[in-house]
């Protein structure tokens, strides 16, 4: 399954909005098989804040763990936020092509 974050907008910020986005997307995740990879596609995202990312990605990773793979992460805002979240959570996100 691929999650296209630009469906939530190009400016992803605010803890409340990240939490709401995950809650809105959660029903789509009920049919994910036990071995299915979850790709999170950042294509088209212009701004990605740590608070939004912590709520959305944190919840996604808590639910699916190592199966979550991030793609199209070359935007400077995305790169910086992912690095920040990795540092504060003492983790490393799995990245794809």
Biopython code that builds the backbone (N, CA, C, O; Angstrom):
import numpy as np
from Bio.PDB.StructureBuilder import StructureBuilder

atoms = [
    (1, "UNK", "N", (0.837, -1.173, 0.000)),
    (1, "UNK", "CA", (0.000, 0.000, 0.000)),
    (1, "UNK", "C", (0.885, 1.241, 0.000)),
    (1, "UNK", "O", (1.920, 1.281, 0.665)),
    (2, "UNK", "N", (0.469, 2.240, -0.746)),
    (2, "UNK", "CA", (1.177, 3.516, -0.755)),
    (2, "UNK", "C", (0.261, 4.598, -0.208)),
    (2, "UNK", "O", (-0.897, 4.715, -0.609)),
    (3, "UNK", "N", (0.795, 5.383, 0.709)),
    (3, "UNK", "CA", (0.075, 6.525, 1.267)),
    (3, "UNK", "C", (0.680, 7.774, 0.651)),
    (3, "UNK", "O", (1.847, 8.086, 0.889)),
    (4, "UNK", "N", (-0.104, 8.485, -0.135)),
    (4, "UNK", "CA", (0.348, 9.721, -0.783)),
    (4, "UNK", "C", (0.014, 10.890, 0.145)),
    (4, "UNK", "O", (-1.140, 11.304, 0.245)),
    (5, "UNK", "N", (1.032, 11.412, 0.818)),
    (5, "UNK", "CA", (0.789, 12.459, 1.808)),
    (5, "UNK", "C", (0.231, 13.741, 1.206)),
    (5, "UNK", "O", (-0.419, 14.512, 1.911)),
    (6, "UNK", "N", (0.469, 13.989, -0.084)),
    (6, "UNK", "CA", (-0.057, 15.216, -0.680)),
    (6, "UNK", "C", (-1.586, 15.224, -0.689)),
    (6, "UNK", "O", (-2.195, 16.272, -0.902)),
    (7, "UNK", "N", (-2.214, 14.059, -0.459)),
    (7, "UNK", "CA", (-3.678, 14.029, -0.318)),
    (7, "UNK", "C", (-4.132, 14.847, 0.891)),
    (7, "UNK", "O", (-5.265, 15.325, 0.944)),
    (8, "UNK", "N", (-3.231, 14.999, 1.854)),
    (8, "UNK", "CA", (-3.537, 15.768, 3.063)),
    (8, "UNK", "C", (-3.146, 17.238, 2.901)),
    (8, "UNK", "O", (-3.389, 18.046, 3.797)),
    (9, "UNK", "N", (-2.549, 17.583, 1.773)),
    (9, "UNK", "CA", (-2.117, 18.944, 1.498)),
    (9, "UNK", "C", (-0.616, 19.005, 1.266)),
    (9, "UNK", "O", (0.098, 18.028, 1.490)),
    (10, "UNK", "N", (-0.150, 20.150, 0.820)),
    (10, "UNK", "CA", (1.286, 20.322, 0.575)),
    (10, "UNK", "C", (1.985, 20.940, 1.780)),
    (10, "UNK", "O", (3.213, 20.922, 1.868)),
    (11, "UNK", "N", (1.208, 21.482, 2.698)),
    (11, "UNK", "CA", (1.730, 22.086, 3.928)),
    (11, "UNK", "C", (1.229, 21.243, 5.101)),
    (11, "UNK", "O", (0.097, 21.411, 5.555)),
    (12, "UNK", "N", (2.073, 20.343, 5.583)),
    (12, "UNK", "CA", (1.688, 19.424, 6.649)),
    (12, "UNK", "C", (2.292, 19.912, 7.954)),
    (12, "UNK", "O", (3.469, 19.683, 8.233)),
    (13, "UNK", "N", (1.480, 20.581, 8.743)),
    (13, "UNK", "CA", (1.975, 21.095, 10.026)),
    (13, "UNK", "C", (0.876, 21.058, 11.074)),
    (13, "UNK", "O", (-0.313, 21.048, 10.755)),
    (14, "UNK", "N", (1.294, 21.037, 12.318)),
    (14, "UNK", "CA", (0.368, 21.055, 13.435)),
    (14, "UNK", "C", (0.068, 19.661, 13.961)),
    (14, "UNK", "O", (-0.358, 18.776, 13.218)),
    (15, "UNK", "N", (0.293, 19.487, 15.231)),
    (15, "UNK", "CA", (0.069, 18.191, 15.885)),
    (15, "UNK", "C", (-1.382, 17.731, 15.722)),
    (15, "UNK", "O", (-1.637, 16.567, 15.411)),
    (16, "UNK", "N", (-2.314, 18.632, 15.930)),
    (16, "UNK", "CA", (-3.728, 18.293, 15.820)),
    (16, "UNK", "C", (-4.071, 17.814, 14.403)),
    (16, "UNK", "O", (-4.820, 16.852, 14.229)),
    (17, "UNK", "N", (-3.513, 18.496, 13.393)),
    (17, "UNK", "CA", (-3.806, 18.121, 12.009)),
    (17, "UNK", "C", (-3.188, 16.775, 11.644)),
    (17, "UNK", "O", (-3.778, 16.009, 10.882)),
    (18, "UNK", "N", (-2.016, 16.485, 12.177)),
    (18, "UNK", "CA", (-1.396, 15.180, 11.955)),
    (18, "UNK", "C", (-2.214, 14.066, 12.582)),
    (18, "UNK", "O", (-2.393, 13.000, 11.993)),
    (19, "UNK", "N", (-2.702, 14.326, 13.773)),
    (19, "UNK", "CA", (-3.533, 13.345, 14.488)),
    (19, "UNK", "C", (-4.839, 13.111, 13.728)),
    (19, "UNK", "O", (-5.282, 11.972, 13.579)),
    (20, "UNK", "N", (-5.451, 14.194, 13.252)),
    (20, "UNK", "CA", (-6.695, 14.088, 12.487)),
    (20, "UNK", "C", (-6.475, 13.360, 11.166)),
    (20, "UNK", "O", (-7.315, 12.563, 10.747)),
    (21, "UNK", "N", (-5.350, 13.632, 10.508)),
    (21, "UNK", "CA", (-5.047, 12.965, 9.238)),
    (21, "UNK", "C", (-4.905, 11.461, 9.449)),
    (21, "UNK", "O", (-5.417, 10.668, 8.658)),
    (22, "UNK", "N", (-4.212, 11.071, 10.514)),
    (22, "UNK", "CA", (-4.052, 9.642, 10.774)),
    (22, "UNK", "C", (-5.400, 9.002, 11.099)),
    (22, "UNK", "O", (-5.704, 7.917, 10.603)),
    (23, "UNK", "N", (-6.197, 9.652, 11.911)),
    (23, "UNK", "CA", (-7.520, 9.125, 12.271)),
    (23, "UNK", "C", (-8.402, 8.971, 11.029)),
    (23, "UNK", "O", (-9.144, 7.996, 10.909)),
    (24, "UNK", "N", (-8.319, 9.929, 10.111)),
    (24, "UNK", "CA", (-9.118, 9.870, 8.888)),
    (24, "UNK", "C", (-8.638, 8.740, 7.969)),
    (24, "UNK", "O", (-9.438, 8.128, 7.262)),
    (25, "UNK", "N", (-7.328, 8.466, 7.984)),
    (25, "UNK", "CA", (-6.773, 7.446, 7.105)),
    (25, "UNK", "C", (-6.847, 6.045, 7.705)),
    (25, "UNK", "O", (-6.769, 5.060, 6.972)),
    (26, "UNK", "N", (-6.994, 5.941, 8.994)),
    (26, "UNK", "CA", (-6.974, 4.662, 9.702)),
    (26, "UNK", "C", (-7.916, 3.601, 9.111)),
    (26, "UNK", "O", (-7.508, 2.445, 9.000)),
    (27, "UNK", "N", (-9.148, 3.938, 8.731)),
    (27, "UNK", "CA", (-10.020, 2.909, 8.135)),
    (27, "UNK", "C", (-9.432, 2.280, 6.860)),
    (27, "UNK", "O", (-9.714, 1.120, 6.562)),
    (28, "UNK", "N", (-8.625, 3.028, 6.115)),
    (28, "UNK", "CA", (-7.999, 2.500, 4.898)),
    (28, "UNK", "C", (-6.951, 1.450, 5.214)),
    (28, "UNK", "O", (-6.573, 0.671, 4.339)),
    (29, "UNK", "N", (-6.476, 1.419, 6.448)),
    (29, "UNK", "CA", (-5.413, 0.493, 6.832)),
    (29, "UNK", "C", (-5.934, -0.853, 7.335)),
    (29, "UNK", "O", (-5.142, -1.759, 7.594)),
    (30, "UNK", "N", (-7.237, -0.996, 7.474)),
    (30, "UNK", "CA", (-7.784, -2.226, 8.046)),
    (30, "UNK", "C", (-7.604, -3.441, 7.134)),
    (30, "UNK", "O", (-7.594, -4.576, 7.610)),
    (31, "UNK", "N", (-7.463, -3.214, 5.841)),
    (31, "UNK", "CA", (-7.325, -4.329, 4.897)),
    (31, "UNK", "C", (-5.872, -4.643, 4.543)),
    (31, "UNK", "O", (-5.617, -5.461, 3.659)),
    (32, "UNK", "N", (-4.926, -4.009, 5.216)),
    (32, "UNK", "CA", (-3.515, -4.263, 4.936)),
    (32, "UNK", "C", (-3.160, -5.656, 5.450)),
    (32, "UNK", "O", (-3.426, -5.989, 6.604)),
    (33, "UNK", "N", (-2.557, -6.462, 4.580)),
    (33, "UNK", "CA", (-2.192, -7.826, 4.990)),
    (33, "UNK", "C", (-0.992, -7.800, 5.935)),
    (33, "UNK", "O", (-0.277, -6.801, 6.013)),
    (34, "UNK", "N", (-0.781, -8.884, 6.639)),
    (34, "UNK", "CA", (0.249, -8.969, 7.682)),
    (34, "UNK", "C", (1.668, -8.802, 7.155)),
    (34, "UNK", "O", (2.568, -8.443, 7.914)),
    (35, "UNK", "N", (1.883, -9.056, 5.869)),
    (35, "UNK", "CA", (3.233, -8.931, 5.319)),
    (35, "UNK", "C", (3.370, -7.793, 4.303)),
    (35, "UNK", "O", (4.409, -7.652, 3.657)),
    (36, "UNK", "N", (2.325, -6.992, 4.167)),
    (36, "UNK", "CA", (2.322, -5.908, 3.181)),
    (36, "UNK", "C", (3.159, -4.721, 3.639)),
    (36, "UNK", "O", (3.082, -4.293, 4.791)),
    (37, "UNK", "N", (3.961, -4.199, 2.713)),
    (37, "UNK", "CA", (4.774, -3.011, 2.972)),
    (37, "UNK", "C", (3.885, -1.775, 2.866)),
    (37, "UNK", "O", (3.002, -1.708, 2.011)),
    (38, "UNK", "N", (4.124, -0.791, 3.744)),
    (38, "UNK", "CA", (3.398, 0.480, 3.727)),
    (38, "UNK", "C", (4.388, 1.555, 3.275)),
    (38, "UNK", "O", (5.297, 1.920, 4.020)),
    (39, "UNK", "N", (4.209, 2.058, 2.058)),
    (39, "UNK", "CA", (5.066, 3.137, 1.561)),
    (39, "UNK", "C", (4.397, 4.474, 1.845)),
    (39, "UNK", "O", (3.214, 4.666, 1.565)),
    (40, "UNK", "N", (5.174, 5.391, 2.404)),
    (40, "UNK", "CA", (4.690, 6.747, 2.655)),
    (40, "UNK", "C", (5.401, 7.643, 1.646)),
    (40, "UNK", "O", (6.616, 7.829, 1.712)),
    (41, "UNK", "N", (4.632, 8.192, 0.716)),
    (41, "UNK", "CA", (5.183, 8.961, -0.395)),
    (41, "UNK", "C", (5.077, 10.464, -0.103)),
    (41, "UNK", "O", (3.982, 11.000, 0.067)),
    (42, "UNK", "N", (6.229, 11.126, -0.049)),
    (42, "UNK", "CA", (6.293, 12.561, 0.249)),
    (42, "UNK", "C", (6.283, 13.433, -1.008)),
    (42, "UNK", "O", (6.438, 14.650, -0.905)),
    (43, "UNK", "N", (6.107, 12.843, -2.181)),
    (43, "UNK", "CA", (6.095, 13.613, -3.418)),
    (43, "UNK", "C", (5.021, 14.697, -3.349)),
    (43, "UNK", "O", (3.872, 14.407, -3.017)),
    (44, "UNK", "N", (5.380, 15.926, -3.654)),
    (44, "UNK", "CA", (4.441, 17.038, -3.649)),
    (44, "UNK", "C", (4.297, 17.755, -2.314)),
    (44, "UNK", "O", (3.639, 18.792, -2.239)),
    (45, "UNK", "N", (4.900, 17.219, -1.266)),
    (45, "UNK", "CA", (4.835, 17.869, 0.045)),
    (45, "UNK", "C", (5.880, 18.978, 0.084)),
    (45, "UNK", "O", (7.062, 18.725, -0.147)),
    (46, "UNK", "N", (5.461, 20.186, 0.369)),
    (46, "UNK", "CA", (6.379, 21.327, 0.415)),
    (46, "UNK", "C", (6.914, 21.582, 1.819)),
    (46, "UNK", "O", (8.100, 21.860, 1.996)),
    (47, "UNK", "N", (6.031, 21.487, 2.822)),
    (47, "UNK", "CA", (6.423, 21.721, 4.209)),
    (47, "UNK", "C", (5.934, 20.542, 5.038)),
    (47, "UNK", "O", (4.781, 20.121, 4.940)),
    (48, "UNK", "N", (6.845, 20.022, 5.860)),
    (48, "UNK", "CA", (6.548, 18.867, 6.703)),
    (48, "UNK", "C", (7.087, 19.162, 8.092)),
    (48, "UNK", "O", (8.300, 19.160, 8.303)),
    (49, "UNK", "N", (6.193, 19.417, 9.041)),
    (49, "UNK", "CA", (6.631, 19.823, 10.377)),
    (49, "UNK", "C", (6.813, 18.619, 11.301)),
    (49, "UNK", "O", (6.170, 17.586, 11.116)),
    (50, "UNK", "N", (7.689, 18.758, 12.292)),
    (50, "UNK", "CA", (7.908, 17.665, 13.248)),
    (50, "UNK", "C", (6.641, 17.251, 14.001)),
    (50, "UNK", "O", (6.437, 16.064, 14.255)),
    (51, "UNK", "N", (5.800, 18.204, 14.355)),
    (51, "UNK", "CA", (4.600, 17.856, 15.123)),
    (51, "UNK", "C", (3.631, 17.020, 14.282)),
    (51, "UNK", "O", (3.089, 16.026, 14.766)),
    (52, "UNK", "N", (3.412, 17.418, 13.028)),
    (52, "UNK", "CA", (2.535, 16.645, 12.135)),
    (52, "UNK", "C", (3.148, 15.263, 11.907)),
    (52, "UNK", "O", (2.461, 14.246, 11.998)),
    (53, "UNK", "N", (4.439, 15.243, 11.613)),
    (53, "UNK", "CA", (5.130, 13.986, 11.352)),
    (53, "UNK", "C", (5.118, 13.053, 12.543)),
    (53, "UNK", "O", (4.938, 11.845, 12.387)),
    (54, "UNK", "N", (5.308, 13.602, 13.730)),
    (54, "UNK", "CA", (5.322, 12.781, 14.930)),
    (54, "UNK", "C", (3.971, 12.098, 15.123)),
    (54, "UNK", "O", (3.912, 10.911, 15.445)),
    (55, "UNK", "N", (2.899, 12.837, 14.928)),
    (55, "UNK", "CA", (1.557, 12.262, 15.091)),
    (55, "UNK", "C", (1.241, 11.229, 14.013)),
    (55, "UNK", "O", (0.777, 10.132, 14.321)),
    (56, "UNK", "N", (1.491, 11.575, 12.756)),
    (56, "UNK", "CA", (1.105, 10.678, 11.659)),
    (56, "UNK", "C", (2.082, 9.509, 11.528)),
    (56, "UNK", "O", (1.675, 8.349, 11.597)),
    (57, "UNK", "N", (3.353, 9.806, 11.341)),
    (57, "UNK", "CA", (4.344, 8.738, 11.173)),
    (57, "UNK", "C", (4.504, 7.914, 12.443)),
    (57, "UNK", "O", (4.621, 6.690, 12.385)),
    (58, "UNK", "N", (4.508, 8.583, 13.585)),
    (58, "UNK", "CA", (4.648, 7.868, 14.846)),
    (58, "UNK", "C", (3.533, 6.846, 15.029)),
    (58, "UNK", "O", (3.790, 5.707, 15.418)),
    (59, "UNK", "N", (2.309, 7.243, 14.752)),
    (59, "UNK", "CA", (1.168, 6.330, 14.868)),
    (59, "UNK", "C", (1.263, 5.198, 13.856)),
    (59, "UNK", "O", (0.967, 4.045, 14.170)),
    (60, "UNK", "N", (1.674, 5.533, 12.649)),
    (60, "UNK", "CA", (1.812, 4.529, 11.591)),
    (60, "UNK", "C", (2.885, 3.499, 11.942)),
    (60, "UNK", "O", (2.684, 2.296, 11.771)),
    (61, "UNK", "N", (4.011, 3.976, 12.428)),
    (61, "UNK", "CA", (5.111, 3.075, 12.789)),
    (61, "UNK", "C", (4.762, 2.251, 14.032)),
    (61, "UNK", "O", (5.150, 1.087, 14.130)),
    (62, "UNK", "N", (4.043, 2.841, 14.966)),
    (62, "UNK", "CA", (3.594, 2.071, 16.131)),
    (62, "UNK", "C", (2.707, 0.903, 15.712)),
    (62, "UNK", "O", (2.734, -0.161, 16.330)),
    (63, "UNK", "N", (1.928, 1.111, 14.666)),
    (63, "UNK", "CA", (0.998, 0.077, 14.197)),
    (63, "UNK", "C", (1.674, -0.944, 13.269)),
    (63, "UNK", "O", (1.359, -2.133, 13.332)),
    (64, "UNK", "N", (2.602, -0.490, 12.407)),
    (64, "UNK", "CA", (3.151, -1.371, 11.373)),
    (64, "UNK", "C", (4.658, -1.600, 11.456)),
    (64, "UNK", "O", (5.194, -2.436, 10.728)),
    (65, "UNK", "N", (5.335, -0.884, 12.315)),
    (65, "UNK", "CA", (6.764, -1.108, 12.551)),
    (65, "UNK", "C", (7.646, -1.036, 11.316)),
    (65, "UNK", "O", (7.564, -0.086, 10.537)),
    (66, "UNK", "N", (8.485, -2.040, 11.144)),
    (66, "UNK", "CA", (9.489, -2.087, 10.073)),
    (66, "UNK", "C", (8.897, -2.140, 8.671)),
    (66, "UNK", "O", (9.614, -1.963, 7.686)),
    (67, "UNK", "N", (7.608, -2.380, 8.576)),
    (67, "UNK", "CA", (6.981, -2.460, 7.250)),
    (67, "UNK", "C", (6.774, -1.084, 6.628)),
    (67, "UNK", "O", (6.456, -0.987, 5.443)),
    (68, "UNK", "N", (6.950, -0.014, 7.411)),
    (68, "UNK", "CA", (6.773, 1.353, 6.913)),
    (68, "UNK", "C", (8.055, 1.808, 6.233)),
    (68, "UNK", "O", (9.130, 1.791, 6.832)),
    (69, "UNK", "N", (7.924, 2.218, 4.961)),
    (69, "UNK", "CA", (9.058, 2.685, 4.164)),
    (69, "UNK", "C", (8.714, 4.070, 3.618)),
    (69, "UNK", "O", (7.629, 4.276, 3.075)),
    (70, "UNK", "N", (9.639, 5.013, 3.763)),
    (70, "UNK", "CA", (9.426, 6.384, 3.299)),
    (70, "UNK", "C", (10.067, 6.562, 1.935)),
    (70, "UNK", "O", (11.216, 6.171, 1.728)),
    (71, "UNK", "N", (9.325, 7.155, 0.998)),
    (71, "UNK", "CA", (9.849, 7.391, -0.342)),
    (71, "UNK", "C", (9.674, 8.857, -0.733)),
    (71, "UNK", "O", (8.843, 9.573, -0.174)),
    (72, "UNK", "N", (10.484, 9.288, -1.713)),
    (72, "UNK", "CA", (10.474, 10.676, -2.201)),
    (72, "UNK", "C", (10.685, 11.674, -1.066)),
    (72, "UNK", "O", (9.882, 12.583, -0.856)),
    (73, "UNK", "N", (11.774, 11.483, -0.349)),
    (73, "UNK", "CA", (12.077, 12.303, 0.835)),
    (73, "UNK", "C", (13.150, 13.355, 0.576)),
    (73, "UNK", "O", (13.803, 13.803, 1.518)),
    (74, "UNK", "N", (13.344, 13.754, -0.664)),
    (74, "UNK", "CA", (14.453, 14.661, -0.983)),
    (74, "UNK", "C", (14.179, 16.138, -0.693)),
    (74, "UNK", "O", (15.117, 16.935, -0.671)),
    (75, "UNK", "N", (12.932, 16.520, -0.473)),
    (75, "UNK", "CA", (12.604, 17.902, -0.147)),
    (75, "UNK", "C", (13.334, 18.298, 1.141)),
    (75, "UNK", "O", (13.310, 17.541, 2.111)),
    (76, "UNK", "N", (13.987, 19.477, 1.168)),
    (76, "UNK", "CA", (14.737, 19.895, 2.361)),
    (76, "UNK", "C", (13.911, 19.920, 3.649)),
    (76, "UNK", "O", (14.424, 19.557, 4.708)),
    (77, "UNK", "N", (12.652, 20.337, 3.581)),
    (77, "UNK", "CA", (11.798, 20.364, 4.767)),
    (77, "UNK", "C", (11.546, 18.947, 5.272)),
    (77, "UNK", "O", (11.581, 18.695, 6.477)),
    (78, "UNK", "N", (11.294, 18.035, 4.359)),
    (78, "UNK", "CA", (11.056, 16.635, 4.711)),
    (78, "UNK", "C", (12.325, 16.026, 5.303)),
    (78, "UNK", "O", (12.274, 15.372, 6.344)),
    (79, "UNK", "N", (13.447, 16.236, 4.649)),
    (79, "UNK", "CA", (14.718, 15.676, 5.124)),
    (79, "UNK", "C", (15.052, 16.161, 6.534)),
    (79, "UNK", "O", (15.434, 15.373, 7.399)),
    (80, "UNK", "N", (14.903, 17.461, 6.751)),
    (80, "UNK", "CA", (15.231, 18.048, 8.054)),
    (80, "UNK", "C", (14.308, 17.511, 9.146)),
    (80, "UNK", "O", (14.766, 17.156, 10.232)),
    (81, "UNK", "N", (13.021, 17.452, 8.857)),
    (81, "UNK", "CA", (12.068, 16.949, 9.849)),
    (81, "UNK", "C", (12.304, 15.484, 10.161)),
    (81, "UNK", "O", (12.249, 15.084, 11.324)),
    (82, "UNK", "N", (12.567, 14.677, 9.141)),
    (82, "UNK", "CA", (12.815, 13.255, 9.385)),
    (82, "UNK", "C", (14.066, 13.069, 10.243)),
    (82, "UNK", "O", (14.083, 12.240, 11.153)),
    (83, "UNK", "N", (15.101, 13.834, 9.951)),
    (83, "UNK", "CA", (16.332, 13.765, 10.745)),
    (83, "UNK", "C", (16.043, 14.152, 12.207)),
    (83, "UNK", "O", (16.517, 13.499, 13.136)),
    (84, "UNK", "N", (15.271, 15.208, 12.388)),
    (84, "UNK", "CA", (14.904, 15.667, 13.732)),
    (84, "UNK", "C", (14.119, 14.583, 14.483)),
    (84, "UNK", "O", (14.417, 14.288, 15.640)),
    (85, "UNK", "N", (13.118, 13.994, 13.823)),
    (85, "UNK", "CA", (12.317, 12.956, 14.462)),
    (85, "UNK", "C", (13.152, 11.716, 14.793)),
    (85, "UNK", "O", (12.942, 11.079, 15.825)),
    (86, "UNK", "N", (14.084, 11.385, 13.927)),
    (86, "UNK", "CA", (14.977, 10.255, 14.207)),
    (86, "UNK", "C", (15.816, 10.537, 15.452)),
    (86, "UNK", "O", (16.007, 9.658, 16.293)),
    (87, "UNK", "N", (16.311, 11.757, 15.562)),
    (87, "UNK", "CA", (17.132, 12.126, 16.721)),
    (87, "UNK", "C", (16.348, 12.104, 18.022)),
    (87, "UNK", "O", (16.821, 11.553, 19.016)),
    (88, "UNK", "N", (15.155, 12.694, 18.036)),
    (88, "UNK", "CA", (14.419, 12.763, 19.298)),
    (88, "UNK", "C", (13.827, 11.410, 19.693)),
    (88, "UNK", "O", (13.660, 11.125, 20.879)),
    (89, "UNK", "N", (13.509, 10.575, 18.692)),
    (89, "UNK", "CA", (12.927, 9.259, 18.987)),
    (89, "UNK", "C", (13.980, 8.152, 19.032)),
    (89, "UNK", "O", (13.659, 6.990, 19.281)),
    (90, "UNK", "N", (15.233, 8.521, 18.789)),
    (90, "UNK", "CA", (16.337, 7.547, 18.805)),
    (90, "UNK", "C", (16.016, 6.339, 17.929)),
    (90, "UNK", "O", (16.112, 5.191, 18.363)),
    (91, "UNK", "N", (15.633, 6.627, 16.691)),
    (91, "UNK", "CA", (15.257, 5.598, 15.741)),
    (91, "UNK", "C", (15.771, 5.976, 14.363)),
    (91, "UNK", "O", (16.309, 7.068, 14.179)),
    (92, "UNK", "N", (15.616, 5.103, 13.415)),
    (92, "UNK", "CA", (16.000, 5.365, 12.028)),
    (92, "UNK", "C", (14.836, 4.937, 11.147)),
    (92, "UNK", "O", (14.399, 3.788, 11.211)),
    (93, "UNK", "N", (14.329, 5.852, 10.323)),
    (93, "UNK", "CA", (13.253, 5.509, 9.407)),
    (93, "UNK", "C", (13.821, 4.718, 8.245)),
    (93, "UNK", "O", (14.943, 4.951, 7.794)),
    (94, "UNK", "N", (13.024, 3.786, 7.777)),
    (94, "UNK", "CA", (13.387, 2.988, 6.607)),
    (94, "UNK", "C", (13.039, 3.814, 5.373)),
    (94, "UNK", "O", (11.914, 4.291, 5.224)),
    (95, "UNK", "N", (14.023, 3.972, 4.493)),
    (95, "UNK", "CA", (13.792, 4.750, 3.280)),
    (95, "UNK", "C", (13.910, 3.869, 2.053)),
    (95, "UNK", "O", (14.739, 2.961, 1.993)),
    (96, "UNK", "N", (13.056, 4.157, 1.068)),
    (96, "UNK", "CA", (13.087, 3.456, -0.202)),
    (96, "UNK", "C", (13.520, 4.401, -1.295)),
    (96, "UNK", "O", (14.094, 5.456, -1.025)),
    (97, "UNK", "N", (13.251, 4.030, -2.516)),
    (97, "UNK", "CA", (13.665, 4.866, -3.660)),
    (97, "UNK", "C", (12.709, 5.990, -3.925)),
    (97, "UNK", "O", (12.920, 6.776, -4.849)),
]
sb = StructureBuilder()
sb.init_structure("model")
sb.init_model(0)
sb.init_chain("A")
sb.init_seg("    ")
for serial, (resi, resn, name, xyz) in enumerate(atoms, 1):
    if name == "N":
        sb.init_residue(resn, " ", resi, " ")
    sb.init_atom(name, np.array(xyz, "f"), 0.0, 1.0, " ", f" {name:<3s}", serial, name[0])
structure = sb.get_structure()
